[in-house]
Amino acid sequence: MIKRYFVKSFWFTCELLLKTRHRYNYVGLQNIPKDKAVLLIGNHVSWIDWFALQLPIDRQINFLIDKDIYNWKVFNRVFKIGELIPVSPKAAKDSFAEASSRLKNGKIVAIFPEGSISKDEYTAKFNRGYEYINKSDAIIVPFFIDGVYGSMFSRYKGENKRKFFKKRDITVSFGEPILDNIKSDELRDVVKGLKR
């Protein structure tokens, strides 16, 4: 009961704050099944990508997150309640095994193969870690988040800076399901191809 109240309060606060800054647009939501395991794979452009992905989806997404960030004392309890999966180079196998287990149990899992937030406007090379997740029980859906570059939540500012009080349009495009044996370079091309 307390957990549910906390999650609702946390989400309400985030939604209130971020929707004053952004307009969120979604393409391809029909590609995400409502009753099956789903592995979401896409680009990583900001600190609020998790919010942009979770906002239109009723089911809770289980995100993989850098273990060092997961262990931040201020947010660790929030991350645990949110059922995030910590991952690090030294314990990657355990993390991928946990992600595989959650998919087997019908959950939605999301991974950002770049491994960190983009430092420029381009989608960085995809790491191969996601290949070690057992995806046999899941629908694999690629996504592309666009419109966050240059915002206060991104590392890359570039030429996309906006006036503080002007709302930013953020578009998340979900592609059609893909095969589970796709290689990292091919997957990166698929994700980049979703940019509108």
PENOR-V160264 format. One record per residue. RES is the residue in three letters. SS is DSSP state (~ for helix, > for strand, _ for the rest). PSI is psi in whole degrees, 0 to 359 (none if undefined). NEAR is the number of other ideal C-beta (glycine too) atoms within 12 Angstrom. Layout:
BEGIN
RES_SS_PSI_NEAR / RES_SS_PSI_NEAR
END
This chain:
BEGIN
MET___313_7 / ILE_~_319_10 / LYS_~_314_16 / ARG_~_318_12 / TYR_~_317_12 / PHE_~_313_17 / VAL_~_315_21 / LYS_~_319_16 / SER_~_317_16 / PHE_~_314_23 / TRP_~_319_24 / PHE_~_318_14 / THR_~_314_16 / CYS_~_316_25 / GLU_~_318_21 / LEU_~_315_13 / LEU_~_312_16 / LEU_~_330_29 / LYS_~_345_20 / THR___341_15 / ARG___334_28 / HIS_>_157_30 / ARG_>_126_18 / TYR_>_128_29 / ASN_>_141_22 / TYR_>_137_28 / VAL_>_135_23 / GLY___21_23 / LEU_~_336_23 / GLN_~_346_14 / ASN_~_353_25 / ILE___110_35 / PRO___149_21 / LYS___346_15 / ASP___22_12 / LYS___163_21 / ALA_>_140_33 / VAL_>_134_37 / LEU_>_113_44 / LEU_>_130_50 / ILE_>_125_46 / GLY_>_194_42 / ASN___163_46 / HIS___104_41 / VAL___346_41 / SER___176_35 / TRP___350_25 / ILE___17_30 / ASP_~_323_39 / TRP_~_321_37 / PHE_~_314_32 / ALA_~_324_45 / LEU_~_317_40 / GLN_~_330_32 / LEU___312_25 / PRO___1_23 / ILE___124_28 / ASP___323_13 / ARG___146_23 / GLN___133_25 / ILE_>_134_36 / ASN_>_105_37 / PHE_>_143_36 / LEU_>_137_44 / ILE_>_146_37 / ASP_>_131_28 / LYS_~_324_21 / ASP_~_320_18 / ILE_~_319_24 / TYR_~_326_26 / ASN___2_19 / TRP___125_17 / LYS___322_11 / VAL___324_10 / PHE___355_19 / ASN_~_317_18 / ARG_~_321_18 / VAL_~_317_24 / PHE_~_322_26 / LYS_~_316_18 / ILE_~_324_20 / GLY___359_28 / GLU___38_28 / LEU___157_33 / ILE_>_109_34 / PRO_>_140_30 / VAL_>_141_36 / SER___159_21 / PRO_~_326_16 / LYS_~_336_11 / ALA_~_30_20 / ALA_~_320_26 / LYS_~_318_17 / ASP_~_320_19 / SER_~_316_31 / PHE_~_327_30 / ALA_~_320_18 / GLU_~_318_29 / ALA_~_319_42 / SER_~_319_30 / SER_~_319_22 / ARG_~_323_33 / LEU_~_320_33 / LYS_~_331_20 / ASN___13_18 / GLY___16_21 / LYS___170_29 / ILE_>_126_35 / VAL_>_139_42 / ALA_>_138_45 / ILE_>_143_51 / PHE___98_39 / PRO___345_38 / GLU___335_33 / GLY___344_27 / SER___169_23 / ILE___137_28 / SER___138_35 / LYS___349_19 / ASP___191_18 / GLU___0_22 / TYR___150_17 / THR___121_36 / ALA___173_24 / LYS___139_19 / PHE___131_31 / ASN___160_26 / ARG___2_21 / GLY_~_321_27 / TYR_~_339_40 / GLU_~_340_26 / TYR_~_359_23 / ILE___132_36 / ASN___110_24 / LYS___10_31 / SER___335_15 / ASP___8_22 / ALA_>_157_35 / ILE_>_127_30 / ILE_>_119_40 / VAL_>_118_39 / PRO_>_155_41 / PHE_>_159_48 / PHE_>_126_38 / ILE_>_125_47 / ASP_>_147_35 / GLY___356_33 / VAL___338_39 / TYR___133_34 / GLY___351_25 / SER___170_33 / MET___346_22 / PHE___358_29 / SER___160_31 / ARG___324_22 / TYR___125_25 / LYS___315_19 / GLY___222_18 / GLU___10_10 / ASN___19_23 / LYS___145_15 / ARG___159_22 / LYS___145_12 / PHE___320_11 / PHE___1_8 / LYS___128_15 / LYS___146_18 / ARG_>_136_31 / ASP_>_122_22 / ILE_>_126_37 / THR_>_130_26 / VAL_>_120_44 / SER_>_124_32 / PHE_>_124_37 / GLY_>_176_32 / GLU_>_152_19 / PRO_>_146_26 / ILE_>_168_31 / LEU___150_17 / ASP___354_24 / ASN___16_13 / ILE___138_25 / LYS___163_18 / SER_~_317_25 / ASP_~_321_17 / GLU_~_318_20 / LEU_~_317_39 / ARG_~_318_31 / ASP_~_321_21 / VAL_~_314_31 / VAL_~_312_41 / LYS_~_328_28 / GLY___348_20 / LEU___349_30 / LYS___131_26 / ARG___none_19
END
